[in-house]
């Protein structure tokens, strides 16, 4: 058994080395994407989104207001325009993401107590930037508002502590749990890399399985190497890929933990168990598509139909609780959905053991069903060959 | 000349629809993804996120605040609990996504004219859910507070209009453009659909080249004596581009015009403008496929190399992390792949109603890519034809 297993592994490795595109896919792509995405998001949080200002009042008050907005770390006043149409042009062109518009006679109306209006337009087509602008802009404008009120009260001779207590009657103190800096690296990228890895794993396994399936000799030589043992056949196939992809995940976690201070509040053992379960299940999914697709292109097509749009269904972009029934069921069928939950649990959240085990159970169900299907299918093939 | 062009074009069209592998990418895939891809985003917004309340005060004011929070469309108050430990356990189990804490003496502090803060503890391992709920609660609480301040002033005998003005000296309006309801479908679909067109066209164009190696029409054309290698290569490339253009213009109309009606997305452009923009996108993508196809040998190669790159291209367009803030390496990636300017430009045209001056940068970028990739594809094709002719001559002699 162990001898034949070694032979299958050696055979698979030699095939892997021979095919240049598979080599690129398996060995280069994972490292390349880990590097690129960490590099893209290395800052973790979005700051200094460029915005434009149209100040038609040009008074002391309007300048103070602009300064207050510019002081927000999320915003950067990049452009100034005389009129709205030039600003709109820049907004659509993509030079700026928002326009702060201060109307003429702002100061005059402010002093007269006529409650002038300040308008900010922001580009919400790119929603991630849009959300940040909305939050930063509204809090900056609110601060500016209360500064004016405070100033007024102080001028009336109200003592500072009394004045401050009158500023906001019901303030909210916000406590983001688990991820206090709202860092994208810890959530989005920590889930995105496994999603891409899942695509790579499935593509690699489809390539590996279809290679002998559509060869002239069919499954015969490799099944012979495996002594017609289905378990040896599968294990030998998966092992080389499994080891390398596991190393990639270790590398990814090491970088996040060591250089980007990703907390590891749960159990390292559970995280590693999750890594193993995720890679194995994804490999089996790939093998399943490779075995069942009626043509080569169909095998790849169905694998990429499951893996490629995966990141939408996993809840990384749009949360799973808000999806329609179809999307949430489909998401539950994809290995990476549960693996992302394991990652969040074991790195950021550290829940109790029962909650930690929940995604493992789903992953185990996927694993069992897909291995059952594959075994049945391979048995049928073996029967035909013997 | 025209006749040969149409002949090549027709041969390519036949190949697309008669080869199982290509038809599944360039026809079946297109329709499948149209319905399948948008599924997760169809509910557009995050509504009714379950949260809990710890009301330690239990007075008229605190109950009123709870009612107002519950009335907000983003949240749903699922249960009242007694302490933060219970809340923590429920958050860990993902039963709730946050908890509002109204402290003891909430009402008393308000009546005494003091500040009376409330707290929100939310699960920020889901940043989007957290931000949404936090914004909602912040808004509700500050409106609640403002109303109290105003009524307090009015009770002191201040004129209602003046009282309002005293609380906020200027009013603010934040206007969300192009995606007023902050919908996820509006955010993702227009960009993702162009990416799907790009991927299928790129893969399809490469597959066509692989499968055309033993096509009779093409072989006959390569060995036709009355054409030079140069003009054969030119004719072959242009004929194929014609086929792809016709197909993908139809697909593009489905994926932008029809999709916007089907999925109720905002739409601000004229069809003519977007078609005008999309031509260089189709050309450059198909030609990039032709360039790549000289370096791959099997169907497996095509899928292995191309499929995993889609996510990178999607993020390089600046969808999630603003492009201005990315390191310059990603700008270079964005210069190479036609999908990046195409997504940026098409979203500007269709979603934001851009005029030519506003999308011209992307438009000329795509034409530049077309010229470059045409040059490369032409040189490679030319060399290929010459090689084929040489081998044929050798065989004959």
Interface residues (C-beta under 8 A of the other chain):
Chain A: X19 X20 X21 X22 X24 X25 X29 X33 X36 X37 X39 X40 X41 X43 X46 X47 X48 X49 X50 X89 X91 X92 X93 X94 X97 X106 X109 X110 X113 X114 X115 X116 X117 X118 X119 X120 X121 X122 X123 X124 X125 X126 X127 X128 X129 X130 X131 X134 X135 X137 X138 X141 X142 X144 X145 X148 X149 X152 X164 X165 X166 X167 X168 X169 X170 X171 X172 X173 X174 X175 X176 X177 X178 X179 X180 X182 X184 X186 X187 X188 X192 X195 X196 X199 X200 X203 X204 X206 X207 X210 X211 X295 X296 X297 X298 X300 X301 X304 X305 X308 X309 X311 X312 X313 X315 X317 X318 X319 X321 X322 X323 X324 X326 X327 X330 X331 X344 X348 X349 X350 X351 X352 X354 X355
Chain B: X20 X21 X22 X24 X25 X29 X32 X33 X36 X37 X39 X40 X41 X42 X43 X45 X46 X47 X49 X50 X65 X89 X91 X92 X93 X94 X110 X113 X114 X115 X116 X117 X118 X119 X120 X121 X122 X123 X124 X125 X126 X127 X128 X129 X130 X131 X134 X135 X137 X138 X141 X142 X144 X145 X146 X148 X149 X162 X164 X165 X166 X167 X168 X169 X170 X171 X172 X173 X174 X175 X176 X177 X178 X179 X180 X182 X184 X186 X187 X188 X207 X296 X298 X299 X300 X301 X303 X304 X305 X307 X308 X310 X311 X312 X315 X316 X318 X319 X320 X321 X322 X323 X324 X325 X326 X327 X329 X330 X344 X347 X348 X351 X352 X353 X354 X357 X358 X361
